[in-house]
Amino acid sequence: MTDGTLVERSLAGDARAFTELVDRHAAACLRFAARMLGDRSDAEDATQEAFIRAHRALARYDGRSPFRTWLFAILINRCRTLMMQRSRRERRFVVDDEVLARSAVDGDRQSIELREEIDRALRLLPAEQREAFLLRHVEQLNYEEMVVITGAGTSALKMRVKRACERLQSLLAEGVSR
């Protein structure tokens, strides 16, 4: 069953249809939010709030873009809001090492260390670059989807991804991320 069909069924009153949408997209949303926010609790809050907002606004989903793209636009706005709120009250970036360790795909210790080093370098990127890099290279979205999600233009997003890649290479080569 497609996401579009599940949206239609949900709007018709089928609560299980929206639950299926949550089941399909929750892992990707949580993964993105955890890497964007660096804190498991904040990531869970952002993801949950994104789904609540998506459910409330489901009637406004027009189907012109994939449901995932529409959902990620909501999630990114929530992550941005949380980052601004946290910045105001803490003025520093919080890291949840447990979330980062669990995000490692390979159980090999060397791979885990590399993943941790990359995650530390990612946290040093400006938020706009980190966001664009994660959407493009982790979530594997195309630039058209990224434009819809972020509201930024294609050329701006390409530049953010390019600068993020360059900065990551520099940080990893210099070992600055440690």
Contacts in CASP RR format, 6 or more apart in sequence:
PFRMAT RR
TARGET T0000
AUTHOR 0000-0000-0000
METHOD contacts of the structure
MODEL  1
MTDGTLVERSLAGDARAFTELVDRHAAACLRFAARMLGDRSDAEDATQEA
FIRAHRALARYDGRSPFRTWLFAILINRCRTLMMQRSRRERRFVVDDEVL
ARSAVDGDRQSIELREEIDRALRLLPAEQREAFLLRHVEQLNYEEMVVIT
GAGTSALKMRVKRACERLQSLLAEGVSR
1 20 0 8 1.000
3 21 0 8 1.000
3 24 0 8 1.000
3 66 0 8 1.000
3 67 0 8 1.000
3 68 0 8 1.000
4 63 0 8 1.000
4 67 0 8 1.000
5 17 0 8 1.000
6 17 0 8 1.000
6 18 0 8 1.000
6 20 0 8 1.000
6 21 0 8 1.000
6 67 0 8 1.000
7 17 0 8 1.000
7 21 0 8 1.000
7 58 0 8 1.000
7 61 0 8 1.000
7 63 0 8 1.000
7 67 0 8 1.000
8 17 0 8 1.000
9 17 0 8 1.000
10 17 0 8 1.000
10 18 0 8 1.000
10 21 0 8 1.000
10 55 0 8 1.000
10 58 0 8 1.000
11 58 0 8 1.000
11 59 0 8 1.000
18 55 0 8 1.000
18 58 0 8 1.000
21 54 0 8 1.000
21 67 0 8 1.000
22 51 0 8 1.000
25 67 0 8 1.000
25 68 0 8 1.000
25 71 0 8 1.000
26 47 0 8 1.000
26 51 0 8 1.000
28 68 0 8 1.000
28 139 0 8 1.000
29 47 0 8 1.000
29 50 0 8 1.000
29 51 0 8 1.000
29 71 0 8 1.000
29 72 0 8 1.000
29 75 0 8 1.000
30 43 0 8 1.000
30 44 0 8 1.000
30 47 0 8 1.000
31 103 0 8 1.000
31 138 0 8 1.000
32 72 0 8 1.000
32 75 0 8 1.000
32 79 0 8 1.000
32 134 0 8 1.000
32 135 0 8 1.000
32 138 0 8 1.000
32 139 0 8 1.000
33 42 0 8 1.000
33 43 0 8 1.000
33 44 0 8 1.000
33 46 0 8 1.000
33 47 0 8 1.000
33 50 0 8 1.000
33 75 0 8 1.000
33 78 0 8 1.000
33 79 0 8 1.000
34 40 0 8 1.000
34 43 0 8 1.000
34 96 0 8 1.000
34 99 0 8 1.000
34 100 0 8 1.000
34 103 0 8 1.000
35 103 0 8 1.000
35 119 0 8 1.000
35 122 0 8 1.000
35 130 0 8 1.000
35 134 0 8 1.000
35 138 0 8 1.000
36 43 0 8 1.000
36 76 0 8 1.000
36 79 0 8 1.000
36 83 0 8 1.000
36 127 0 8 1.000
36 130 0 8 1.000
36 131 0 8 1.000
36 134 0 8 1.000
37 43 0 8 1.000
37 46 0 8 1.000
37 79 0 8 1.000
37 82 0 8 1.000
37 83 0 8 1.000
37 86 0 8 1.000
38 93 0 8 1.000
38 94 0 8 1.000
38 95 0 8 1.000
38 96 0 8 1.000
38 99 0 8 1.000
38 100 0 8 1.000
38 123 0 8 1.000
39 94 0 8 1.000
39 95 0 8 1.000
39 96 0 8 1.000
39 99 0 8 1.000
40 96 0 8 1.000
40 98 0 8 1.000
40 99 0 8 1.000
41 96 0 8 1.000
42 82 0 8 1.000
42 86 0 8 1.000
42 94 0 8 1.000
43 96 0 8 1.000
43 99 0 8 1.000
45 82 0 8 1.000
46 75 0 8 1.000
46 78 0 8 1.000
46 79 0 8 1.000
46 82 0 8 1.000
47 75 0 8 1.000
49 78 0 8 1.000
50 71 0 8 1.000
50 74 0 8 1.000
50 75 0 8 1.000
50 78 0 8 1.000
51 71 0 8 1.000
53 74 0 8 1.000
53 78 0 8 1.000
54 61 0 8 1.000
54 70 0 8 1.000
54 71 0 8 1.000
54 74 0 8 1.000
57 74 0 8 1.000
61 67 0 8 1.000
61 70 0 8 1.000
63 70 0 8 1.000
65 145 0 8 1.000
65 148 0 8 1.000
66 145 0 8 1.000
69 141 0 8 1.000
69 145 0 8 1.000
69 148 0 8 1.000
69 149 0 8 1.000
70 148 0 8 1.000
72 135 0 8 1.000
72 139 0 8 1.000
72 141 0 8 1.000
72 145 0 8 1.000
72 149 0 8 1.000
73 148 0 8 1.000
73 149 0 8 1.000
73 150 0 8 1.000
73 151 0 8 1.000
76 131 0 8 1.000
76 149 0 8 1.000
76 150 0 8 1.000
79 131 0 8 1.000
80 127 0 8 1.000
83 127 0 8 1.000
86 94 0 8 1.000
93 123 0 8 1.000
95 123 0 8 1.000
97 116 0 8 1.000
100 115 0 8 1.000
100 116 0 8 1.000
100 119 0 8 1.000
101 112 0 8 1.000
101 116 0 8 1.000
103 115 0 8 1.000
103 119 0 8 1.000
104 111 0 8 1.000
104 112 0 8 1.000
104 115 0 8 1.000
104 116 0 8 1.000
105 111 0 8 1.000
105 115 0 8 1.000
106 112 0 8 1.000
106 115 0 8 1.000
117 172 0 8 1.000
117 175 0 8 1.000
117 177 0 8 1.000
117 178 0 8 1.000
118 168 0 8 1.000
118 172 0 8 1.000
118 177 0 8 1.000
120 177 0 8 1.000
120 178 0 8 1.000
121 167 0 8 1.000
121 168 0 8 1.000
121 171 0 8 1.000
121 172 0 8 1.000
121 176 0 8 1.000
121 177 0 8 1.000
122 130 0 8 1.000
122 133 0 8 1.000
122 134 0 8 1.000
122 168 0 8 1.000
123 130 0 8 1.000
124 167 0 8 1.000
124 171 0 8 1.000
124 176 0 8 1.000
124 177 0 8 1.000
125 133 0 8 1.000
125 164 0 8 1.000
125 167 0 8 1.000
125 168 0 8 1.000
128 152 0 8 1.000
128 160 0 8 1.000
129 160 0 8 1.000
129 161 0 8 1.000
129 163 0 8 1.000
129 164 0 8 1.000
129 167 0 8 1.000
130 164 0 8 1.000
131 150 0 8 1.000
131 160 0 8 1.000
132 146 0 8 1.000
132 150 0 8 1.000
132 152 0 8 1.000
132 157 0 8 1.000
132 160 0 8 1.000
132 161 0 8 1.000
132 164 0 8 1.000
133 160 0 8 1.000
133 161 0 8 1.000
133 164 0 8 1.000
133 165 0 8 1.000
133 168 0 8 1.000
135 141 0 8 1.000
135 145 0 8 1.000
135 146 0 8 1.000
135 149 0 8 1.000
135 150 0 8 1.000
136 143 0 8 1.000
136 146 0 8 1.000
136 157 0 8 1.000
136 161 0 8 1.000
137 161 0 8 1.000
141 149 0 8 1.000
143 154 0 8 1.000
143 157 0 8 1.000
143 158 0 8 1.000
144 154 0 8 1.000
146 152 0 8 1.000
146 154 0 8 1.000
146 157 0 8 1.000
147 153 0 8 1.000
147 154 0 8 1.000
147 157 0 8 1.000
150 157 0 8 1.000
152 160 0 8 1.000
170 176 0 8 1.000
171 177 0 8 1.000
END
